[in-house]
Amino acid sequence: MWTGKGPRELRRVVEFDEAFMRPPLVQVSLSMLDIDHSTNHRVDISAEMVTEDGFVIVFRTWGDTKIARVRADWTAFGAVRHEDDWDL
């Protein structure tokens, strides 16, 4: 993301350690951003394709923005099975 201009995108698959009962609400945020000071700072981060088992973190930039490194953190909120839950 340091070279080139225009739309650029990076995707990373995240798999949950334990599956949720339904697709959870996922919050994604930047925890580190190493960006060139001489260009505009254009960044977008989001969660897409959220399922019970995981999701995809999508990081985007555009224009002349130069990104050296980025780190993201995430939190998933949703119901998980309890050890007392069982089916006959």
TORSELUM-827704 format. One line per 4 residues: number of its first residue (from 1); their letters; for each residue x, y, z of C-alpha. Coordinates in pm, 1 decimal. Layout:
TORSELUM-827704
NUM> A> X Y Z; ... $
end
This chain:
TORSELUM-827704
1> MWTG> 0.0 0.0 0.0; 303.7 224.1 -13.3; 323.5 233.7 -391.8; 50.8 298.5 -642.3 $
5> KGPR> -242.2 535.0 -650.5; -614.8 497.4 -653.0; -821.1 234.5 -472.6; -622.4 -30.7 -283.8 $
9> ELRR> -756.8 -300.4 -55.0; -625.8 -566.5 182.1; -840.6 -852.6 318.8; -766.8 -1093.4 604.2 $
13> VVEF> -980.9 -1386.1 718.0; -1042.0 -1417.2 1093.7; -1165.3 -1749.3 1235.0; -1324.5 -1751.2 1580.8 $
17> DEAF> -1182.0 -1994.9 1838.2; -1538.3 -2101.2 1916.9; -1841.5 -2070.3 1688.7; -2125.3 -1837.0 1782.5 $
21> MRPP> -2488.7 -1949.6 1779.4; -2570.0 -1678.8 1521.2; -2352.0 -1431.1 1332.4; -2219.1 -1189.6 1598.5 $
25> LVQV> -2182.8 -814.4 1587.4; -1817.4 -745.1 1500.6; -1639.7 -418.4 1581.3; -1308.5 -349.2 1405.8 $
29> SLSM> -1067.9 -65.2 1485.5; -717.5 46.4 1397.8; -463.9 -8.9 1674.2; -159.8 108.8 1475.0 $
33> LDID> -117.9 307.8 1156.1; 216.0 394.3 992.7; 131.0 643.7 720.6; 328.4 892.5 509.8 $
37> HSTN> 289.1 1247.0 645.2; 320.9 1413.6 303.9; -3.0 1269.9 159.9; -365.9 1282.0 266.4 $
41> HRVD> -468.1 1025.9 527.3; -745.4 820.7 368.9; -827.7 496.2 548.5; -1131.8 274.3 592.8 $
45> ISAE> -1156.1 -47.0 794.6; -1455.0 -276.8 828.4; -1579.1 -629.6 891.9; -1746.3 -812.5 604.3 $
49> MVTE> -1887.9 -1160.6 545.1; -1959.6 -1216.5 917.3; -2072.4 -1571.6 999.4; -2094.7 -1785.8 1311.9 $
53> DGFV> -1739.3 -1907.0 1241.2; -1553.5 -1589.2 1143.5; -1536.1 -1281.2 923.8; -1311.9 -1084.0 689.0 $
57> IVFR> -1130.6 -765.4 795.8; -1116.3 -523.7 501.4; -872.3 -231.4 498.2; -897.1 24.8 218.7 $
61> TWGD> -716.2 337.0 108.1; -731.5 549.3 -207.0; -586.8 851.6 -381.2; -218.8 920.9 -314.6 $
65> TKIA> -222.1 790.3 45.6; 84.7 582.5 136.5; 47.2 316.2 406.4; 359.0 145.1 543.1 $
69> RVRA> 193.4 -68.9 813.5; -144.0 -110.6 977.6; -267.3 -320.6 1269.0; -630.9 -390.9 1353.6 $
73> DWTA> -808.2 -510.1 1666.9; -1154.5 -660.0 1675.0; -1424.3 -766.1 1919.3; -1717.6 -995.3 1846.3 $
77> FGAV> -2039.7 -976.6 2050.9; -2292.1 -1258.1 2036.5; -2442.2 -1562.6 2198.9; -2231.3 -1876.6 2237.7 $
81> RHED> -2337.1 -2217.8 2352.0; -2325.9 -2287.2 2724.7; -2212.9 -2623.8 2864.3; -2567.2 -2672.6 3000.2 $
85> DWDL> -2719.7 -2637.1 2650.0; -2797.7 -2973.0 2493.3; -3032.0 -3129.3 2239.4; -3216.7 -3458.9 2262.1 $
end
